[in-house]
Amino acid sequence: MSQTTRNVGIVYPGLKPPEKACNDRKCPWHGNVSVRGSLFIGKVVKAKLHSTAVVEKEYLVWIRKFKRYERRRSKIHVHNPPCINAKEGDTVLISETRPLSKSISFVILGILQQKGD
């Protein structure tokens, strides 16, 4: 476990490495988990489990019959590293990674907007 911050290879406005260090093996900044694939922005709706959060992602789907968009939502289980520690109501950037458990294949990279902001 290295306490230095790794380069995760994601360039996104407002995304900075966490100032707090952690010794979590599943942390993309301090552990040995690489990020690849999809990037999403979502809102944390539940953060009660240990190092796990539920992020709700909103997206639009085109309905051809009515010629307009429909708003849909999906909930994604994500790993919440202790150095980031996102709370309910925060807007976060999540990225796909290898399966970390039965239902978790995404990890939080950073908090883009706190709940109070």
C-alpha positions as CSV (number, residue, x, y, z in Angstrom):
1,M,0.0,0.0,0.0
2,S,1.6,3.2,-1.2
3,Q,0.6,6.4,0.5
4,T,1.4,8.5,-2.6
5,T,-1.4,9.4,-5.0
6,R,-1.4,7.5,-8.3
7,N,-2.3,9.0,-11.6
8,V,-5.7,7.4,-12.6
9,G,-5.5,8.7,-16.1
10,I,-8.8,10.7,-16.0
11,V,-8.7,14.3,-16.9
12,Y,-12.0,16.0,-15.9
13,P,-12.6,19.6,-14.9
14,G,-13.0,19.9,-11.1
15,L,-11.5,16.5,-10.4
16,K,-8.6,16.6,-8.0
17,P,-6.8,13.8,-6.1
18,P,-8.0,13.5,-2.5
19,E,-5.8,15.3,0.1
20,K,-6.5,12.6,2.7
21,A,-4.5,9.3,2.3
22,C,-6.0,5.9,2.8
23,N,-4.8,2.3,2.8
24,D,-7.7,0.8,0.9
25,R,-6.7,-1.8,-1.7
26,K,-9.8,-0.9,-3.8
27,C,-9.1,2.8,-3.9
28,P,-8.2,4.1,-7.4
29,W,-5.9,6.8,-6.0
30,H,-4.0,4.8,-3.3
31,G,-4.7,1.1,-4.1
32,N,-4.2,-1.2,-7.0
33,V,-7.5,-0.8,-8.9
34,S,-7.3,0.6,-12.4
35,V,-10.2,2.5,-13.9
36,R,-11.4,1.8,-17.5
37,G,-14.6,2.0,-19.5
38,S,-17.5,4.3,-18.6
39,L,-17.5,7.6,-16.8
40,F,-20.7,8.9,-15.2
41,I,-21.9,11.8,-13.1
42,G,-24.5,11.0,-10.5
43,K,-26.0,11.9,-7.1
44,V,-25.3,9.8,-4.0
45,V,-28.7,8.7,-2.7
46,K,-27.5,6.2,0.0
47,A,-24.1,6.0,1.8
48,K,-24.9,3.9,4.9
49,L,-22.9,0.7,4.1
50,H,-19.2,0.4,4.9
51,S,-17.2,1.8,1.9
52,T,-20.3,1.4,-0.4
53,A,-22.7,4.0,-1.8
54,V,-25.6,4.0,-4.2
55,V,-25.5,6.6,-7.0
56,E,-28.5,7.6,-9.0
57,K,-27.8,8.4,-12.7
58,E,-30.3,10.4,-14.8
59,Y,-30.4,10.0,-18.5
60,L,-32.6,10.8,-21.5
61,V,-34.1,8.3,-23.9
62,W,-35.6,9.3,-27.3
63,I,-39.2,8.0,-27.8
64,R,-39.7,7.8,-31.5
65,K,-43.5,7.6,-31.4
66,F,-44.0,10.8,-29.5
67,K,-40.9,12.6,-30.9
68,R,-39.6,13.7,-27.5
69,Y,-37.3,12.6,-24.8
70,E,-38.2,10.7,-21.7
71,R,-36.2,11.1,-18.5
72,R,-35.0,7.8,-16.8
73,R,-33.0,7.0,-13.7
74,S,-30.9,4.0,-12.7
75,K,-29.2,3.2,-9.4
76,I,-25.6,2.0,-9.5
77,H,-23.7,0.4,-6.5
78,V,-20.3,2.0,-6.2
79,H,-17.2,1.6,-3.9
80,N,-16.7,4.7,-1.7
81,P,-13.1,4.9,-0.6
82,P,-12.3,6.3,2.8
83,C,-10.2,9.1,1.4
84,I,-13.1,10.4,-0.6
85,N,-16.0,9.5,1.8
86,A,-18.9,10.9,-0.3
87,K,-22.1,11.7,1.7
88,E,-25.7,11.6,0.7
89,G,-26.7,14.4,-1.7
90,D,-23.2,14.9,-3.1
91,T,-22.7,14.9,-6.9
92,V,-19.8,12.5,-7.8
93,L,-17.8,11.3,-10.7
94,I,-17.8,7.5,-10.9
95,S,-15.9,5.2,-13.2
96,E,-16.0,1.6,-14.2
97,T,-13.5,-0.9,-12.9
98,R,-13.1,-4.6,-12.5
99,P,-15.8,-6.3,-10.4
100,L,-14.9,-5.5,-6.7
101,S,-17.7,-7.6,-5.3
102,K,-20.9,-9.3,-6.4
103,S,-22.8,-6.1,-7.2
104,I,-20.0,-3.4,-7.3
105,S,-18.1,-2.7,-10.6
106,F,-17.8,1.1,-10.2
107,V,-15.7,3.4,-7.9
108,I,-16.1,7.0,-6.9
109,L,-13.2,9.1,-8.3
110,G,-14.1,12.4,-6.7
111,I,-16.8,14.7,-5.4
112,L,-17.7,17.4,-7.9
113,Q,-20.2,19.2,-5.7
114,Q,-20.9,19.0,-2.0
115,K,-24.5,18.8,-0.8
116,G,-24.5,22.3,0.7
117,D,-22.9,24.0,-2.3
